[in-house]
Each structure stands twice: as C-alpha cells, then as structure tokens.
Amino acid sequence: MTSEPNNSDVHDTLNDGQTALERGEQRYRDLFQFVPVPVLRIDRSELAQVFEIMKADGVDDLVQYQEAHPEFLEFALNSMKIVEVNRRAVELFGARDANEVLGPVARLWSESPEICLAGMQRRYQGGATFEAQMKFRAFDDQVLDVLYLTDFPEALKNEARGLACLVDISDRLKAQRTLQILQAEFAHAARVSMLGELTASIIHEITQPLTAIATNGEAALLWLDRPQPELIEARALMAHVVEDAQRAATIVAKIRSMSAPRPRTEETLVLADVVQEAISFLHHEIQRHGVKVKLNLAPDLPELNVDRVQLQQVIVNLVINAIQAMGSQSDEMRRDLTIRTRFAGPRSVGVEIEDGGPGISPEHLTSLFERFFTTKEGGMGIGLSISRSIIEAYGGSLQASNKVDGLGARFCFTLPTVGSLT
C-alpha cells in the first residue's frame, strides 16, 4: 500500500522542478549570449497572421503580390521585430547597448530589400530556413556585407519567433575583390604579352587595308583628274576605300579590346561565335606557319554567360601555343589544328584544341599551369595559368594531355551554360 505524499514532499518536488526550469533557461541565456556569432531573435507573429489571411485570399506568389502592392514590403519589415540580441550582435551593429537594436527590422534591413523579400517568399512557400548574402547598415552608417541565416519555426507549427545569425564577411569579400583585381592585372599582362608575340601578324593585318586604301585613293584621283572626270569609276574606288578603312578600324578595335585593362563584363554568348572570332584574329598567324585548321563546331549548343574578351583570350592563347608547338618541328611533319565544341554534360559545354606537334613532355604535365612556368625561350609563363584562372572563375575546368595516338597535345576546357549556376 502506497502512502500519500505529505504537503512538504509536494512543495520540495515543485521547488526542484522550478529550479530545473530556471537552470535550463539560464543555460539557454548563456548559450545565446556567448555563442561566438551575432544572433538575433525575431518576432514574426504579426506577419505570420497576415500571411494566413493572404493565403486564404488566394495569394500564391509573394513576389508578384509585392509588385502589385509596393507598400507591402515596408509594412512587412516594420511588422517583424527584433526582440532579443546577443553581445556579438550589439558589437556588429555598433550599438550602445542591446535596447538600441530592438524594434522593427526595417531600419537595419534597408540596404537589401530584395533579400528580405526573397526570405519572406521562402517562408510564404513553407520553407523552414533561409540563407543569403546581404548588406545592412550599422548605427555608424557603415554598410557591412554579412551572411544571413535564419529559421522559420512557424513553418513547423511553432511560435513565430525565430533566430537569425549574421556572419560578417566584409573582410572576406574585400580580399576576394583584391584578388580579382590582381587576377585582372595578370590577365592584362598575359594579353599584352600575347599581342607582343603577334606583332608581325598585327602589322601585316593592318598594312593590308592601309595599302589598299592608298592604292584605291591614288587611282580615284587619277580618274577625277582626267579632262572629263570618270565619276562612276572614282565612286567605285572610294567605296573600296571606305570598306578597307572599316576593316582597318575593326582590326584596331580588336587589338584595343585585347590590350586595354578592363573589368570583367559578362554577356550571353554563343560559343561557336567566340571560337570563330578568335580564329579570325589569328588568320595571318595561322597562314604564316602553314597550319591547317579544322573547325568542328557542334550546332545548337546552349549559351554561355561569360566575358567575351576573356574567353577569346583563352582560345587565342591555346591556339598560339599549338601553332608555336607545330612550328618548332620540321616542315615534313603535319601541322593540323582541330578545334571542337561539344556538350560536356547536361549543363556544360566544352572546347577541345588538338595539334599535330610533338606533344607535352610527361615531366611537364604536372607543372604546365603553374604561374611563371614556361618551356618557351623568352616566355613569361603566365598564359596557361591565367587561362585556367579565367575558366575556373566561371565554374569550369581546363585540362591538358597528349593525344591518344601520341602525335600532338590536347587541351580541353569546359564551362557551365546559362542558368546552370543558379
């Protein structure tokens, strides 16, 4: 027979329970305050109620709704309240104390409204978490880059009070931008070096239209100086002058675009067009070395989103290397250059460049893409290194090998197609 607990036992049990609860709350407080990243607690209760009403009214897409109701975003940002912050968050915001940070998120989230809308869209569609890179303005007006991570407990039928972490990545992004500047400078140096190697070809290409302009101009003057000027013949010759002048201008523009320092500018491109432009740029160099070029360009490849000049730089550099490799051997050896474009996967395309040269020495294969490594007398050793950096910056890869038959080298690079990185 079990004895009934007396009042003293019940009182002790309640005290123990309260003590355990208090200890648990204190552990949470300690964890929240001393976790080594800025953490906010955000109350989204009001917005959660509005979302329920909107869904009942048949609103399916929050982004479309915002476009039709521009005032909604401001309301949403003011409805979400920061109700608790830890010490690291106070430091990150540059606030005097935690109370200064508390309140609507609108004043702090003002620099990245599109990210806020994307996060709300994620929540509206039932997502339980959201992560994005965003900017926010601290209390000293400094704009910081942060990685924003948050959860939506209401998606799991819990109270609409979630945690958000802000990881300061400003220094990391600054270092990345510095690295990009250095890479752009190296790429510029590589292009200038490449153009230096092509000086003879460039002079030849420009001389041809200039010579034609002079010849046609002199002939036109002769037709005009006759006692009875031959205007029809003179007009035809002047038309040729204009055509040759435009050709010379085009050549100069190509050289300028390749040699000028410039920021990376991405555009939507057709791979086959860029290959043909690069081959056109090297037309005289190819003829001068007696190289036979075979283009095998796959039709209807997906488009790329890359910088045209940088991609041309890669192709031109690889083709020049192939031409020079074949030019180092006797005239009896074959000088065939094959360029293929192809599908490299469901969401990528590739370019293969094969030459008929002596191939790559096995001991050089592992060092070929190292900066300042070169086997050419007077070479800078940055062409292949920069080419690989350019390709990898777009999420692709550049590889080198010898052909299966052992007669020549093979370079292949791949690039993701438009939309494959989103």
C-alpha positions as CSV (number, residue, x, y, z in Angstrom):
1,M,0.0,0.0,0.0
2,T,1.4,3.3,-1.2
3,S,1.5,6.1,1.4
4,E,0.1,9.5,0.4
5,P,2.8,12.3,0.0
6,N,2.6,14.9,2.6
7,N,2.5,18.7,1.8
8,S,6.2,19.1,2.5
9,D,7.1,16.4,-0.2
10,V,4.9,18.2,-2.8
11,H,6.5,21.5,-2.0
12,D,10.0,20.1,-2.4
13,T,9.1,18.5,-5.8
14,L,7.7,21.8,-7.1
15,N,10.8,23.6,-6.0
16,D,13.0,21.0,-7.7
17,G,11.0,21.4,-10.9
18,Q,11.3,25.2,-10.8
19,T,15.0,25.0,-10.1
20,A,15.5,22.7,-13.1
21,L,13.4,25.0,-15.3
22,E,15.4,28.0,-14.1
23,R,18.7,26.2,-14.8
24,G,17.5,25.3,-18.3
25,E,16.6,28.9,-19.0
26,Q,19.9,30.1,-17.7
27,R,21.8,27.6,-19.9
28,Y,19.8,29.0,-22.9
29,R,20.6,32.6,-21.9
30,D,24.3,31.8,-21.6
31,L,24.4,29.9,-24.9
32,F,22.5,32.8,-26.6
33,Q,24.7,35.5,-25.2
34,F,28.1,33.8,-25.6
35,V,27.8,32.0,-28.9
36,P,30.7,33.5,-31.0
37,V,28.5,34.8,-33.8
38,P,25.9,37.7,-33.8
39,V,22.4,36.2,-33.1
40,L,19.0,37.9,-33.2
41,R,15.6,36.7,-32.0
42,I,12.9,38.0,-34.4
43,D,9.2,38.0,-33.7
44,R,7.2,37.4,-36.9
45,S,3.9,36.8,-35.3
46,E,2.1,39.7,-36.9
47,L,3.4,38.9,-40.4
48,A,2.5,35.2,-39.9
49,Q,-1.1,36.2,-39.3
50,V,-1.1,38.4,-42.4
51,F,0.3,35.5,-44.4
52,E,-2.6,33.3,-43.3
53,I,-5.1,35.9,-44.5
54,M,-3.3,36.3,-47.8
55,K,-3.3,32.6,-48.4
56,A,-7.0,32.4,-47.6
57,D,-7.5,35.1,-50.2
58,G,-5.7,33.1,-52.9
59,V,-2.3,34.8,-53.0
60,D,0.2,32.3,-54.3
61,D,3.3,34.3,-55.2
62,L,4.5,36.9,-52.7
63,V,6.9,38.5,-55.2
64,Q,4.1,39.1,-57.7
65,Y,2.0,40.4,-54.8
66,Q,4.7,42.9,-53.8
67,E,5.0,44.1,-57.4
68,A,1.3,44.9,-57.4
69,H,1.4,46.3,-53.8
70,P,4.7,48.2,-53.4
71,E,3.8,49.3,-49.9
72,F,3.6,45.7,-48.6
73,L,7.4,45.3,-48.2
74,E,7.6,48.4,-45.9
75,F,4.7,47.0,-43.8
76,A,6.3,43.6,-43.6
77,L,9.7,44.9,-42.5
78,N,8.1,47.1,-39.8
79,S,5.9,44.2,-38.6
80,M,8.9,42.0,-37.8
81,K,10.5,42.9,-34.5
82,I,13.9,42.2,-33.1
83,V,13.1,41.2,-29.6
84,E,16.5,39.9,-28.3
85,V,20.2,40.2,-29.4
86,N,23.4,38.8,-28.0
87,R,26.6,40.6,-27.3
88,R,28.2,39.9,-30.7
89,A,25.2,41.4,-32.4
90,V,25.4,44.6,-30.4
91,E,29.1,44.8,-31.4
92,L,28.3,44.1,-35.1
93,F,25.6,46.8,-35.3
94,G,27.8,49.3,-33.5
95,A,25.1,49.9,-31.0
96,R,25.5,51.4,-27.5
97,D,23.5,48.5,-25.9
98,A,21.0,45.8,-26.8
99,N,18.0,48.1,-26.4
100,E,19.2,50.2,-29.3
101,V,18.9,47.3,-31.7
102,L,15.5,46.1,-30.6
103,G,12.5,47.0,-32.7
104,P,11.4,46.8,-36.4
105,V,14.0,45.2,-38.7
106,A,13.2,47.8,-41.4
107,R,15.8,50.4,-40.2
108,L,18.6,47.8,-40.3
109,W,17.5,45.8,-43.4
110,S,17.1,48.8,-45.6
111,E,20.2,48.1,-47.8
112,S,18.9,44.7,-49.1
113,P,15.2,44.8,-49.6
114,E,15.4,42.2,-52.4
115,I,17.0,39.7,-50.0
116,C,14.3,40.4,-47.4
117,L,11.6,39.8,-50.0
118,A,13.3,36.6,-51.1
119,G,13.4,35.4,-47.5
120,M,9.7,36.2,-47.0
121,Q,8.9,34.4,-50.2
122,R,10.8,31.3,-48.9
123,R,8.7,31.5,-45.7
124,Y,5.5,32.0,-47.6
125,Q,6.1,28.9,-49.6
126,G,6.5,26.8,-46.5
127,G,10.3,26.9,-46.1
128,A,11.8,26.4,-42.7
129,T,15.2,28.1,-43.2
130,F,16.7,30.8,-45.4
131,E,20.3,31.7,-46.2
132,A,21.7,34.6,-48.3
133,Q,24.4,37.1,-48.6
134,M,23.1,40.6,-47.9
135,K,24.1,44.1,-46.8
136,F,22.9,46.1,-43.7
137,R,23.6,49.5,-42.4
138,A,25.1,49.7,-38.9
139,F,24.4,52.5,-36.5
140,D,27.6,54.3,-37.5
141,D,26.2,54.3,-41.1
142,Q,28.8,51.7,-42.2
143,V,27.4,49.2,-44.7
144,L,28.6,45.7,-44.0
145,D,28.4,42.5,-46.0
146,V,27.0,39.6,-44.0
147,L,25.9,36.0,-44.5
148,Y,22.3,35.9,-43.2
149,L,20.9,32.6,-41.9
150,T,17.5,32.3,-40.2
151,D,14.8,29.8,-39.4
152,F,11.1,29.9,-39.5
153,P,9.7,27.9,-36.6
154,E,6.1,28.8,-37.6
155,A,6.6,26.5,-40.7
156,L,6.8,23.7,-38.2
157,K,3.7,24.9,-36.3
158,N,5.7,26.5,-33.6
159,E,5.6,30.1,-32.3
160,A,6.6,32.6,-35.0
161,R,9.8,33.7,-33.1
162,G,12.9,32.6,-34.9
163,L,16.7,33.0,-34.6
164,A,18.8,34.8,-37.2
165,C,22.6,34.7,-37.4
166,L,24.7,37.4,-39.1
167,V,28.2,36.4,-40.1
168,D,30.4,39.4,-41.1
169,I,32.1,38.6,-44.4
170,S,33.2,42.1,-45.3
171,D,36.9,41.4,-45.0
172,R,36.5,38.2,-47.0
173,L,34.7,40.0,-49.8
174,K,37.3,42.7,-49.7
175,A,40.0,40.1,-50.1
176,Q,38.2,38.5,-52.9
177,R,37.8,41.8,-54.7
178,T,41.6,42.5,-54.3
179,L,42.3,39.0,-55.7
180,Q,40.1,39.7,-58.6
181,I,41.9,42.9,-59.3
182,L,45.3,41.1,-59.2
183,Q,43.9,38.4,-61.5
184,A,42.7,41.0,-63.9
185,E,46.1,42.7,-63.9
186,F,47.8,39.3,-64.6
187,A,45.3,38.6,-67.4
188,H,46.0,42.1,-68.9
189,A,49.8,41.3,-68.7
190,A,49.2,38.0,-70.4
191,R,47.1,39.6,-73.2
192,V,49.8,42.3,-73.8
193,S,52.5,39.6,-73.8
194,M,50.4,37.6,-76.3
195,L,49.9,40.6,-78.6
196,G,53.7,41.2,-78.4
197,E,54.2,37.7,-79.8
198,L,51.7,38.6,-82.6
199,T,53.4,41.8,-83.6
200,A,54.3,40.6,-87.1
201,S,50.8,39.3,-87.7
202,I,49.2,42.5,-86.4
203,I,51.4,44.7,-88.6
204,H,50.6,42.5,-91.6
205,E,46.8,42.6,-90.9
206,I,46.8,46.4,-90.6
207,T,49.1,47.0,-93.5
208,Q,46.9,45.2,-96.0
209,P,43.8,47.5,-95.7
210,L,46.0,50.6,-95.4
211,T,47.9,49.7,-98.6
212,A,44.6,49.1,-100.4
213,I,43.3,52.5,-99.2
214,A,46.3,54.2,-100.6
215,T,46.2,52.4,-103.9
216,N,42.4,53.0,-104.4
217,G,42.7,56.6,-103.3
218,E,45.5,57.3,-105.9
219,A,43.5,55.6,-108.6
220,A,40.4,57.6,-107.8
221,L,42.4,60.8,-108.0
222,L,43.6,59.8,-111.5
223,W,40.0,59.2,-112.6
224,L,39.0,62.6,-111.2
225,D,42.0,64.4,-112.8
226,R,41.0,63.5,-116.3
227,P,39.7,66.2,-118.6
228,Q,36.4,64.5,-118.4
229,P,36.3,63.1,-114.8
230,E,35.2,59.4,-114.6
231,L,32.9,59.8,-111.7
232,I,31.4,56.2,-111.8
233,E,34.9,54.6,-111.6
234,A,36.0,57.1,-108.9
235,R,32.9,56.4,-106.8
236,A,33.5,52.7,-107.0
237,L,37.1,53.1,-105.9
238,M,36.0,55.4,-103.0
239,A,33.6,52.7,-101.9
240,H,36.5,50.3,-101.6
241,V,38.4,52.9,-99.6
242,V,35.6,53.1,-97.1
243,E,35.4,49.3,-96.9
244,D,39.1,49.0,-96.3
245,A,39.0,51.8,-93.7
246,Q,36.3,50.0,-91.8
247,R,38.3,46.8,-92.0
248,A,41.3,48.5,-90.5
249,A,39.2,50.1,-87.8
250,T,37.8,46.7,-86.9
251,I,41.3,45.3,-86.6
252,V,42.4,48.2,-84.3
253,A,39.2,47.7,-82.2
254,K,40.0,44.0,-81.7
255,I,43.6,44.8,-80.7
256,R,42.4,47.6,-78.3
257,S,39.9,45.3,-76.7
258,M,42.5,42.6,-76.1
259,S,45.2,45.0,-74.8
260,A,43.2,47.5,-72.7
261,P,42.9,46.9,-68.9
262,R,39.2,46.5,-68.2
263,P,36.8,45.0,-65.6
264,R,35.2,41.7,-66.3
265,T,31.9,42.2,-68.2
266,E,29.7,39.2,-68.6
267,E,27.3,38.8,-71.5
268,T,25.3,36.0,-73.1
269,L,27.5,34.4,-75.9
270,V,27.3,31.6,-78.4
271,L,30.5,29.5,-78.1
272,A,30.9,28.9,-81.8
273,D,30.9,32.6,-82.5
274,V,33.7,33.3,-80.0
275,V,35.8,30.4,-81.5
276,Q,35.4,31.8,-85.0
277,E,36.3,35.3,-83.8
278,A,39.5,34.1,-82.2
279,I,40.5,32.2,-85.4
280,S,39.7,35.2,-87.5
281,F,42.0,37.3,-85.2
282,L,44.8,34.7,-85.8
283,H,44.2,34.4,-89.5
284,H,47.6,35.6,-90.7
285,E,49.5,33.8,-87.9
286,I,47.8,30.6,-89.0
287,Q,48.7,31.2,-92.6
288,R,52.3,32.3,-91.8
289,H,53.0,29.0,-90.1
290,G,51.3,26.9,-92.7
291,V,48.8,25.5,-90.2
292,K,45.6,23.7,-91.5
293,V,42.7,24.5,-89.2
294,K,39.6,22.2,-89.0
295,L,36.6,23.5,-87.1
296,N,34.1,21.0,-85.8
297,L,31.6,23.2,-84.0
298,A,28.5,21.5,-82.6
299,P,25.3,23.2,-83.6
300,D,22.7,24.5,-81.1
301,L,24.9,24.4,-78.0
302,P,23.4,26.3,-75.0
303,E,24.6,29.8,-74.5
304,L,27.3,30.9,-72.0
305,N,27.3,33.9,-69.7
306,V,31.0,35.0,-69.7
307,D,33.3,37.9,-70.6
308,R,33.8,37.8,-74.4
309,V,37.4,39.2,-74.3
310,Q,38.5,36.8,-71.6
311,L,37.1,33.8,-73.4
312,Q,38.8,34.9,-76.6
313,Q,42.0,35.3,-74.6
314,V,41.8,31.7,-73.5
315,I,41.1,30.4,-77.0
316,V,43.8,32.6,-78.7
317,N,46.4,31.6,-76.1
318,L,45.7,27.9,-76.6
319,V,45.8,28.2,-80.3
320,I,49.0,30.3,-80.3
321,N,50.7,27.6,-78.1
322,A,49.5,24.9,-80.6
323,I,50.8,26.9,-83.6
324,Q,54.2,27.5,-82.0
325,A,54.5,23.9,-80.9
326,M,53.9,22.7,-84.5
327,G,56.2,25.5,-85.8
328,S,59.1,24.1,-83.9
329,Q,59.2,20.9,-85.9
330,S,60.3,20.2,-89.5
331,D,58.2,21.1,-92.5
332,E,57.6,17.5,-93.2
333,M,55.6,17.0,-90.0
334,R,51.9,17.6,-90.1
335,R,50.6,20.9,-88.9
336,D,46.9,20.1,-88.4
337,L,44.9,22.0,-85.8
338,T,41.5,20.7,-84.8
339,I,39.0,22.7,-82.7
340,R,35.8,21.1,-81.5
341,T,32.9,22.4,-79.4
342,R,30.6,19.8,-77.8
343,F,28.3,19.1,-74.9
344,A,30.4,18.3,-71.9
345,G,27.5,17.4,-69.7
346,P,23.8,18.1,-69.1
347,R,24.6,21.7,-68.1
348,S,28.0,22.4,-69.6
349,V,29.8,22.7,-72.9
350,G,33.4,22.1,-73.8
351,V,36.1,23.1,-76.3
352,E,38.9,20.8,-77.4
353,I,42.0,22.0,-79.2
354,E,44.3,19.4,-80.7
355,D,47.5,20.0,-82.5
356,G,49.9,17.8,-84.5
357,G,53.0,18.9,-82.6
358,P,55.5,16.9,-80.6
359,G,53.2,16.7,-77.5
360,I,53.8,17.5,-73.9
361,S,56.7,16.0,-72.1
362,P,55.5,13.8,-69.2
363,E,57.6,15.7,-66.7
364,H,55.9,19.0,-67.7
365,L,52.3,17.8,-67.5
366,T,52.0,18.5,-63.7
367,S,53.7,21.9,-63.9
368,L,52.1,23.2,-67.1
369,F,49.6,25.5,-65.4
370,E,51.8,26.8,-62.7
371,R,52.4,30.6,-62.8
372,F,55.8,31.6,-64.4
373,F,56.4,28.0,-65.7
374,T,57.4,28.0,-69.3
375,T,59.2,25.9,-71.8
376,K,59.5,28.7,-74.4
377,E,62.5,30.9,-74.7
378,G,61.6,34.4,-73.6
379,G,58.1,33.2,-72.5
380,M,56.5,34.8,-69.4
381,G,54.9,31.6,-68.2
382,I,51.6,33.2,-67.3
383,G,49.4,32.4,-70.4
384,L,48.2,29.0,-69.3
385,S,48.0,29.9,-65.7
386,I,45.8,32.9,-66.5
387,S,43.7,30.8,-68.9
388,R,42.9,28.3,-66.2
389,S,42.1,31.0,-63.7
390,I,39.7,32.6,-66.2
391,I,37.9,29.3,-66.9
392,E,37.8,28.3,-63.2
393,A,36.4,31.7,-62.2
394,Y,33.3,30.8,-64.3
395,G,33.0,27.4,-62.7
396,G,34.7,25.5,-65.4
397,S,37.9,23.5,-65.8
398,L,40.9,23.4,-68.1
399,Q,43.0,20.3,-68.7
400,A,46.0,19.3,-70.8
401,S,47.0,15.9,-72.1
402,N,48.7,14.2,-75.0
403,K,46.5,12.8,-77.8
404,V,45.8,9.1,-77.7
405,D,47.9,8.4,-80.8
406,G,50.8,10.3,-79.2
407,L,51.1,12.7,-82.1
408,G,50.3,16.1,-80.5
409,A,48.8,17.8,-77.5
410,R,45.2,18.2,-76.5
411,F,43.8,21.0,-74.4
412,C,40.2,20.9,-73.2
413,F,38.1,23.3,-71.2
414,T,34.5,23.2,-70.0
415,L,32.1,25.9,-69.0
416,P,28.7,25.8,-67.4
417,T,25.8,27.0,-69.6
418,V,23.5,29.9,-68.8
419,G,21.4,29.2,-65.8
420,S,23.3,26.2,-64.6
421,L,24.8,28.0,-61.6
422,T,21.5,29.4,-60.2
